[in-house]
Amino acid sequence: MKVRVGINGYGTIGKRVACAVAAQDDMELIGVTKTRPSYEARLASAEGHPLYVAQQEQAAAFEKDGLKVEGTLEDLLSRVDIIVDATPGGVGEIYKDLYEKAGVKAIFQGGEEHGLAGVSFNAYANYKEAWGAKFARVVSCNTTGLVRTLFPLDKIIGIEKVSATIVRRGADPGDSKGSALNSLEPSLKLPTHHGPDVQTIMPWIGITTMAVKTPTTLMHMHCIIADLKKETKERDVLDVWNNVPRVRMVSGKHGIRGTANIMDYAKDLNRKRGDFMEIAVWQDGVRVVGNTLYYYQAVHQESDVVPENIDCIRAMMKLEPDAMRSIQKTDKSLGIGK
């Protein structure tokens, strides 16, 4: 019997998770919620996803625009086993009591605090921690990117400490606000929240982070310095990542010199919405000097957390006890790694 899944919020992350759920053979997408009849609500309807509204008074606007509404969020909760909360950061906390009252498990996103769920999730690093959990939180796009490359390095080679600078996009491509058009904006609250967020999954690691907001919408870039526990060759580091799912090596020598090239590459791979769910690491930008590793990686902020949500559903619903089998199943269904 398939697990019944609902999505509360059909924006940047929600619409991607909805499509990913629909691609799984052990899950059924019951419906998605919107608060207004936007183009995304029309997209959901066109893709065959049943539409629900957050509150009953919102239904009239949908019906006026010719969009069929199946009911309210409470109705959706009565029909699902688990809800993926993809509402804007900070909003999930408002809904937690409603989920709990309905007796439905819930996955929150990285915009919420770790304490809201008590479990922060990355499939490769701590799949078992979410096993059967009532609530879990898939960490943010940047934290997902950092954990994807740091966890396997620490597991195989060992890491003493990490310093990372997040060169972050100013806004998502579809946003018309949030990004200065001609400015580099440093985060003046230091160190930034990214390091402590990594520690919700890897509490033993010493990590500090800085961030700079840039006038681009495509991807984030991370400039990472890691002090390793032993002298290591660059080839050994690359071998670690070559054996890790959802990390993809790219090369400036092959024409991938920046984030625009990566996003163009995603389109050439026929990825849905042009998404690049792996973390891209420049293999010719990896250097080891003594015990110190330097490298660059790029994070597609719109999509890298999507497969993590799918694996989190499997762990929480006890569908697949083996993390790697779940990851492989998810990646195959989404075309990751091709």
ROPA-246731 format. One record per atom (N, C-alpha, C, O, CB): x, y, z. Coordinates in steps of 0.05 Angstrom, whole numbers, plus 5000, padded with zeros to 4 digits. Glycine has a CB too. Layout:
REM ROPA-246731
XYZ;...
REM end
This chain:
REM ROPA-246731
501749765000;500050005000;501850255000;503750275015;498150005025;501250444983;502850684981;502350875004;500050895015;502250824955;504351025012;504151225032;502751475020;503551554998;506951305044;500851575034;499351805024;500652065033;500952105057;496351795033;501452235014;503052475020;501552725011;500252734990;505752465006;501652925029;500553185022;502753395022;504753355036;498253275041;502453615007;504453825007;503054085015;501154175001;505753854979;503854205037;502754455046;504554685035;506654735047;502454475077;503754805014;505355015001;506354914974;507754714973;507655105019;505655054953;506454974926;508055194913;507255304892;503954894909;510355264926;512055464914;514655344904;514555124893;512755684935;516855474908;519455384897;520055094904;520654934887;521655564906;519855024930;520454754939;518054574936;518354344927;521454764968;515754674944;513354504945;512654374918;511954144916;511054654954;512854544897;512154434870;514154224861;513354034846;511954654849;516554254869;518654054862;518253794878;518553574867;521454174866;517753824903;517253584920;514753434910;514753194910;517053654949;512753584903;510253464893;510853284868;509853064867;508153674886;512353394849;513053234826;514752994833;514452784821;514453414805;516553034852;518252814861;516652594874;517152354869;520452914879;514752664891;512952464904;511452314883;511152064884;511052604924;510352454863;508752334842;510352134826;509251954813;507552544824;513052164826;514751984811;515551724826;516851554815;517352134803;514651704852;515451474868;513251254866;510951314864;515851554897;514151004866;512250784864;511250694891;509450514893;513450554850;512350804913;511450734940;510050974954;509550964978;513750634957;509351184939;508051414949;505851504931;505951464907;510051644954;503851634943;501551744927;501152034936;500852094960;498951574931;501252214917;500752494923;497752544924;496352524904;502052684902;496752614948;493952654952;493052934945;490852974935;493152594982;494753134950;494053404943;496053604953;497953544968;491353474955;495753854943;497554074950;495754314958;493454334950;499454144927;496954494974;495454734982;496554984970;498955004965;495354755012;494755174965;495555444957;493655634972;491455564979;495355484926;494655884975;493056084989;491556264969;489656404977;494756245008;492456274944;491156444924;491456314897;493256144892;492456724924;489756384878;489756254851;491856364833;491256484812;486956284838;494356324840;496656424825;497156234801;495856034797;499156444843;499256304785;499956134763;500955864773;500655664759;502156264746;502055854797;502955604808;500555424816;500755184813;504755644833;498355544824;495955394829;494955274803;493955044803;493755574843;495055434782;494255334756;496055114746;495154914733;494155554735;498655144752;500554934745;499954674759;499954454747;503455024751;499354694785;498654454801;496254314789;496154074786;498154524830;494254474782;491854364770;492454224743;491454014737;489654574766;494054354727;494754254700;496353994703;496153814685;496354464685;497953964724;499553724728;497953504742;499053294748;502053784743;495453564748;493653354759;493853334790;493053124801;494253094747;495053534803;495253524832;492753644844;492153884839;497853674842;491153494860;488753614872;489453854889;491353854905;487353394890;487854064887;488354324900;486654344926;484354284926;487754554882;488054434947;486754494972;487454784980;489554884971;487454294994;485854904996;486455175006;487155165035;486254985050;484055375001;488755365044;489555365072;487055415090;486755295111;491655585077;485355595081;482955665097;480555685078;480855755055;483455935112;478255615089;475855595072;475155855058;474155845035;473455515090;475656085070;474956345057;476556395032;475756575017;475256575077;478656245028;480256285004;479156134979;479856194957;483156185009;477355954984;476255784963;474755944941;474955874918;474455574974;473356144949;471656294930;473356414908;472556414885;470156524945;475756524915;477456644894;478356434874;478656494850;479956774908;478956184883;479755974865;477455904846;477855874822;480655724881;475055864858;472755784842;471956004822;471055944800;470355724860;472356254830;471856474812;473656464787;472856544765;472156744826;476156374791;478056344770;477956074756;479656014739;480856394780;475955924762;475555664749;477255444758;477655244744;475955704720;478355464782;480055254793;478555094814;477455204833;482655374806;478354834810;476854664828;478454624854;480854574853;476354394816;477154654877;478354624903;477154374916;474754344918;478054874921;478854194926;477953944938;477253984968;475853814979;480153734936;478154204980;477554245008;479654425021;481154555007;477353985022;479754415047;481654575062;484154405070;484254165066;480354705087;486054545082;488454405092;487554185112;488653965112;490354595105;485654245129;484654055149;483553805135;483853585144;482554175167;482153855112;481053625097;483353455085;483253215086;479253725074;485453595075;487753455065;489053285086;489853055081;489753655053;489353405110;490653255132;489053005140;490252815149;490953435156;486453005136;484852775143;485252545123;484252325127;481952855144;486552605100;486852405079;489652315074;490152155056;485752525053;491552415090;494352345085;495652215110;494652225132;495952595078;497952085105;499551965126;501752155135;502552145159;500751695118;502652325117;504852505123;504552755106;503652745083;507652365117;505252985117;505053235103;507953355101;509453355120;503153435118;508553455077;511053605073;510353895075;508954005057;512453525046;511354025095;510854315099;512854475082;515254475089;510954395129;511954595061;513654755043;512755045043;513055185023;513654635014;511755125066;510955405069;513355585074;515555475079;508955435093;513155845071;515456025075;516655985103;515355905122;514656315072;519256045105;520656015130;519356145154;518556375152;523456115128;519056005176;517756115199;514756055201;513656085223;518256405201;513555975178;510655935178;510055645188;507855605199;509555975150;511855465183;511355185191;510655155220;509054985228;513655015184;511955325237;511455315266;508455355272;507455245291;513155515280;507255525256;504355595260;502655345256;500555305269;503455815241;503455175237;501854945229;502454685246;500854495244;502254875200;504554685261;505354435275;503054325292;502554085292;507854485292;501754495307;499654405325;497354275309;496154085318;498554635342;496854395285;494754285268;495454005258;493853825258;494254465244;498053965251;498953705242;498753505265;497853275262;501853715232;499553595289;499553415312;496653335319;496153105326;500853555336;494853535318;492053475324;490853275305;489253115312;490453735323;491753295279;490753105259;492052835260;491152645247;491153225231;494152805277;495552555279;497152485254;497452255247;493552335284;498152695241;499652655216;502552725220;503252925233;498452835193;504352565210;507152625211;507752865192;506352915173;508952375203;509953005198;510553245183;513553285179;515153235196;509353495196;514153375154;516953445148;516953755143;515453855128;517953295122;518753885158;519154175154;521654225138;523354045134;519354315182;521954475129;524254545112;526254705129;525854765152;523354705087;528554775116;530754895130;530255175140;531855275156;533054905112;528055305132;527355565142;526355565170;526055765183;525355695124;525755315180;524855295208;527155225226;529255135217;522655065210;526855275252;528955215271;529054905276;527054765275;528355365298;531454815283;531854535288;530054435311;528954215309;534854485297;529654595331;528054515354;525154465347;523754325363;528154725374;524154565325;521354525318;520754225313;518654125321;520654685293;522654085301;522353805295;523953625313;523153405319;523053755266;526253725321;528053555338;529853375323;531853275334;526353395356;529253335297;530953175279;531553335254;529653415240;529652895272;534053385248;534853515223;536053295205;537553135215;536853755227;535353305180;535753065163;537453105139;537253315125;533052965153;539252915134;540652885109;540852585104;541652435121;543553015109;539952495080;539652215075;542252055078;542151835090;538652175047;544452155068;546952005070;548152005098;549351815106;548952125050;547752225112;549052265138;547452135162;548752015179;549452555143;544852175163;543452085187;540551985181;538652045195;543252315207;540351825160;537751705152;536351565176;533951605180;538151505129;537851415191;536651255212;535551425235;533751345249;538651055224;536551665237;535651845259;532651925255;531251985274;537352095261;531851925229;529051995223;527151745222;524851775217;528852145197;528251515227;526751265225;524351265244;524651265268;528551025231;521951275232;519451275248;518851535262;516951535278;519651055268;520351745257;520051995272;517252115265;516252085244;522252195265;516252265285;513752405281;514152665265;512552735248;512352465308;516352805271;517053045258;519953035250;521652925264;516453295275;520653165228;523453195219;523653445203;521653555193;524352945203;526053535200;526653785185;528853725165;531053645172;527454015204;528253765139;530353745119;531854015119;530654225115;529153685090;534454005124;536054245127;536054415101;535354315080;538854185136;536954665103;536854845081;538554765058;540154575060;537755125090;538354895036;539854835012;542854855017;544354685008;539055014989;543755065031;546555105036;547554895056;549754785052;547155385048;546054835076;546854625096;546954355082;548854195087;544954625120;545054295066;545054045050;547554025034;548853815033;542554035032;548354245020;550754245004;553254195020;554954045012;550954504990;553454325043;555854295060;555954005071;558153885071;555754495084;553753905081;553753635092;554353425070;555753225076;551053565106;553353465046;553753275025;556753215019;557452995013;552453364999;558353425021;561253385016;562853345041;564853205040;562353625000;562153475063;563753455087;563353185102;565253075112;562953675106;560953085103;560452835118;562052605107;563452465123;557452765117;562052545081;563652325071;566652375075;568152185080;563152275042;567552625073;570452685078;571152615107;573252495112;571052975072;569452695125;569952645153;569852345159;571452245175;567952795171;568052205146;567751925151;570151765141;571051575154;565251825137;571251835118;573351685105;576151785113;577951625118;573051695075;576452055114;579152165119;579352295146;581352255160;579752385098;577252425155;577252565181;577752865178;579552945163;579352445199;576153025192;576353315190;576853435218;575353365237;573853435177;578753605220;579253745245;577453985248;576054015269;582253835247;577354155228;575654395229;575154495200;576554425181;576854615246;573054655198;572254755171;571655055173;570455155192;569754605161;572455195152;571755485149;570555505121;571855425101;574155675153;568155615119;566855635093;565655915089;564556035107;564655425090;565956015064;564556265057;562456205036;562956075016;566656465045;560056285042;557756235025;557356485007;556656695017;555156185042;557856454981;557256664962;554556604951;554156434934;559456674939;552556734962;549756654957;548256824937;548857064934;548256644983;546456694924;544756844905;542957034921;542356994944;542956644889;542257254908;540657454922;537757394923;536357474942;541057724908;536757234904;533957154902;533656924883;535556864868;532157394893;531456784885;530956574865;530256704838;529556934837;528556394874;530656554816;530256674790;527556814785;527357014772;530556464769;525456704797;522756814793;522057044812;519957164809;520756604797;523857114831;523357324850;523957594838;525957624823;524857274876;522457794846;522958074837;523958244860;524258484857;520458194825;524458114883;525458264906;527458094921;527657854916;523058344925;528958224938;530858074954;533758084945;535557994959;530057804956;534258194921;536958204911;537758484901;536358594884;537357994888;539858594912;540858854903;541858814874;543158614868;543058964921;541358994856;542058964828;545059014823;546158914804;540459144811;546359174840;549159244835;550659284861;551659494867;549359504818;550659064877;551859084903;552658804913;551258604907;549959224923;554758794929;555458554944;554958614973;555958814984;558458474939;553258444985;552258505012;553258295032;552258075032;549258525012;555158365050;556058165069;554058125092;552658305100;558758255081;554057885102;552557835126;554157925150;556357825155;551857525129;553158125165;554658245186;554158115213;555458175233;553858535189;552357915214;551957755238;553757515235;553157325221;548957675242;556057515249;558057315245;558657155271;558357265293;560657435235;559356905268;559156745244;556256705236;554456735252;560556475247;555756635211;552956595201;551756335212;553156175224;552956605171;549156305207;547756085218;548355815205;547655605216;544756135216;549755825182;550255575167;551855365183;551255125182;551655635141;553955465197;555555275213;553955135234;554054885235;557855425226;552555275252;550855145272;548854955259;548054755271;549555345289;547855025235;545954855222;547254595213;545954375216;544654995198;549654605203;551154355197;551354185222;551253935221;553954425185;551854315245;552254175270;549654035280;549853875299;553254355291;547354105269;544953955277;545053675266;543553495275;542454105266;546753625245;547053365234;549753245242;550053005247;546753375204;551853415242;554553335249;555453495274;557053675272;556553375225;554353435297;554853595321;557753595330;558553775345;553153495344;559353405321;562153385330;564053555313;566353595321;562953095328;563153665291;564953805273;565254105281;563254235288;563953785244;567754205280;568154485285;568054635258;569654585241;570954525298;566054805256;565654945230;564755235235;563055285252;563554805214;565955425221;565155695221;564555785193;565755695174;567255875234;562555965190;561756055163;561356355161;560656485181;559155905155;561756455137;561156735130;559356725105;559156515092;563756905126;558056945098;556456955075;556357225062;556557435075;553556865082;556157225035;555957475020;553657435000;553657254984;558557545005;551757625001;549557614982;550457754956;551557974957;546957754993;549857634933;550857734907;548457774888;546457644891;552857544895;548757954868;546658004849;546457794827;546857864804;547058284837;545957554835;545457334816;543157164827;542657174851;548057164812;541857024810;539556864818;539956564814;538256404822;537056954804;542156484801;542456214792;543056004813;541555814817;544556194771;545256044828;546155844847;547655984870;548456214867;547955634833;548155834891;550055914911;552755794904;552855584890;549155824940;554955914914;557555784912;558855784940;558655984955;559355934892;560155574947;561555544972;564555534967;565555384950;560655294987;566055694982;568955684982;569755565009;569455685030;570255974978;570855315008;571155165033;574155095038;575655015020;569654905031;574955135063;577555055073;577154865096;575854925116;579255305082;578254625093;577954415113;580654315122;582254225106;576254185103;581154325148;583554205159;583053915165;581353845181;584454355185;584553735151;584153455153;585753325175;587753455185;584853315126;585053095184;586352965206;588952825198;590552745215;584552765219;589452805172;591852685162;592552795135;590752895120;591652375161;595052775127;595852865101;594552695079;594552445082;598952865098;593452825059;591852685039;592452795012;593053025009;588852715046;592352624992;592752704964;590152794952;587952704960;594052484947;590252974933;587853074920;586252844908;583752844908;588553284899;587752644897;586352424885;584652264905;582552174898;588452234872;585652244930;584152104951;581552254957;579452134961;585752074976;581652524958;579252684963;577252644940;574852604946;580052984966;578152654916;576352624893;575152344892;572852314885;577952674867;576752144900;575651874901;573351844922;571451704917;577851674908;573551994944;571451994964;568852094951;566751964953;572152164989;569052324938;566652444927;565552294903;563152294898;567152734918;567352164888;566452014865;564651774873;563151664857;568751914849;564951694898;563351464908;560951554925;559651384938;565151284924;560351804925;558151914941;555851994923;556352144904;559152154958;553451904928;551151994912;550652294916;551152404938;548651834919;549652414896;548752694896;551052894899;550653124907;546852744919;553552804893;555752984889;556752934861;557352714854;558052944910;556953144845;557653114816;560153284810;560153524816;555353184797;562153164800;564653304793;564253454767;563253344747;567053114792;565153704766;565253864741;568053974737;569653964755;563054094742;568554074713;571254164707;571354414690;569954434670;572853944693;572954604699;573354844683;574654784657;574054914637;574955044699;576254574656;577654494632;575654394611;576154404587;579654274637;573354304620;571254204602;569154414597;567054354585;569953964614;569654664605;567854884598;565954964620;564355144617;566354814575;566054814643;564254884666;565855084683;567154994703;563254634682;565755334677;567355534691;565755684712;566855824729;568555724671;563155664711;561555814731;558755694733;558055494721;561356104723;557055824750;554355724755;552555724731;550855554728;553155874778;552955924713;551355934689;551855684672;549955584660;551956194673;554255594670;554855354655;553555104667;552554934653;557855304654;553455094694;552154864707;549154864701;548054654695;552654874737;547855094702;545055104697;544455034668;542354924662;543855374705;546255124650;545855054622;546254744618;544854624602;547955204604;548154634633;548654344632;546154194641;545453994629;551054274650;544854294662;542454164672;540254154650;538853954648;541354314697;540054364635;538054374613;538854164592;537154034581;537954654601;541454144586;542353954566;541853664575;541553484559;545353994560;541853624601;541253364612;538253304613;537353094622;542453334640;536653494604;533753474603;532553444631;530553304635;532853244586;533853584651;532753584678;530153744679;529953964667;534753694698;528153644693;525653784695;526154054708;527554074728;523653624712;524954264697;525354534706;528254634704;528854854714;524354564734;529954484691;532754554690;534154534717;536154664722;533054834680;533154354734;534254324761;536854164761;537253994744;532254184779;538554224780;541054084785;541154004814;542054164831;543554254776;540153764820;539853684848;542353594862;542453574886;537753464850;544453524846;546953454858;548453704867;547753924859;548753294838;550553664884;552353884890;554653864870;555953644868;553353864920;555254074856;557354084836;559954164849;560154384861;556654274813;562054004847;564654064857;566654084834;566853904817;565653844878;568154304833;570154334812;572554164818;574054214837;570954634809;572953944802;575253764808;577853894803;579853824816;574953524791;577954094785;580554234780;580754474799;582654634796;580754324751;578954504818;579154704839;579654594866;579454724886;576654874839;580354334867;580954194892;584054194896;585554104879;579853904891;584854304919;587754304925;588154224955;586554284972;588854594921;590254074959;591053994986;593854094991;595754024975;590853684990;594254245012;596854345020;597354255048;596154355067;597054665017;599154055051;599553935077;597053785086;596153595073;600254145098;595853875107;593353765117;590953935110;588653875119;593453715147;591354145094;589154325089;588054295061;589454295041;590154615093;585354255060;583954215035;582454465027;581154595044;582053975037;582754545002;581254774991;579554674968;580454524951;583255004981;576954764967;575354694944;572954874941;572155024960;574354394946;571754874917;569455034910;567154834904;567554624892;569955224886;564754914912;562354764903;560054954898;559855174909;561654554924;558254854881;555855014874;553354874882;553154624880;555855074843;551355024892;548854914903;546555034888;546155284888;548754964933;544854864876;542454974863;540254994885;539054794893;541454794840;539855234894;538155274918;535255194914;533855154934;538355564926;534355174890;531555104885;531054804887;528754724890;530755204858;533154644884;532554354880;534154154897;533453924898;532854294852;536454234909;538154034921;536853894945;537553664952;540754154930;534854024958;533453894981;531253714972;530153564989;532454114999;530453714947;528153554938;528553254943;526753134955;527653604909;530753134934;531052844939;531252784969;530452564977;533452734925;532252974984;532452925013;529652905026;529252745044;533953155027;527753055016;524953035025;523852765019;522352645036;523253255012;524452654996;523352384989;524552175007;523052005017;524052324959;527152185012;528351985029;527452015058;527151825073;531452005028;526952265066;525852315093;523152195097;522452085118;525752615099;521452205076;518852075077;519151775081;517851655098;517252135051;521051655066;521451365069;522351295097;521451095109;523551265048;524251455108;525251395135;522951425156;522651245173;527551575142;521551645155;519451695175;517151485173;516051415194;518351975171;516551405149;514351215145;515350925145;513750735141;512951275118;517950875150;519050615152;518650445127;517950215128;517950465176;519050575104;518650445078;521150285070;520950085057;517950645057;523550395077;526050265068;528050305090;528950535096;527050395041;528950085103;530850105125;533650185117;535250285133;530949855140;534450135092;537150185083;537350455069;536050505049;538049965064;538950635079;539250905068;540150905039;538951045023;541151075085;542050745033;543150745005;541050644985;540950744963;545650575004;539450444993;537450344975;535350564970;534350594948;536150094986;534650714991;532750934988;533851144969;532451244951;531951055015;536351224974;537651424957;537751334928;537151494910;540551474967;538551084924;538650984896;535950984883;535751054859;539850704896;533950904898;531150904887;530251184880;529151234858;529250774907;530751374898;529951654893;531451764869;530251884851;530551824918;534151724868;535751834847;534951724820;534851874800;538651784852;534351464819;533551354793;530851474784;530551524760;533251044796;529051504802;526351614795;526551904785;524951994769;524451594818;528552054795;528852334788;530952394767;531352624760;529452494813;532252184758;534352224737;536852344748;538452464733;533352394715;537352314774;539852434786;542152244780;541952004783;539452474816;544452364773;546852204769;547252114740;549252004733;546751964785;545252164723;545552094695;547452284681;547952244657;542752094680;
REM end
